[in-house]
Amino acid sequence: MGSRREAVMVRLRDKPGATAAPVSAPLGRRPTAMVYKVMGKMFAIVGLSKVEHVILKCDPHLAEVLKVTYAGVGHRSHLDRRYWISVELDADVPADEIAKMNSASWPLCSITGALKSGNSSSSNRTRC
């Protein structure tokens, strides 16, 4: 596994309340991706194939800016392209920018203050 992918996976795993689970592969094959969730809501997917990439939840306005700015930011999945971006880890996107995108993804699916207060009522949920 590449060092950039490993760094992304560590950052995602270290988010408060985050869980990671492999995408099931048929007949005992290696998983093709790791899905990261907080409070049951997905906020990132890390591809485990040869092409190193991460799919992140993203603010729609920021997603448009990032797609214009970097060739390595685009869309790669069945997820709604307004809210999800794919970042190729070996492309032109600087590591510190990937870290910022990573950090911005988690709060889009977390519950405001719920991890601190222990309250997970639906009235505090953000759209995810």
Beta strands, then each sheet from edge to edge (+ up, - down):
strand 1: 18-22
strand 2: 33-38
strand 3: 41-47
strand 4: 53-57
strand 5: 73-74
strand 6: 84-88
sheet 1: 1+ 2- 3+ 4- 6+ 5-
end
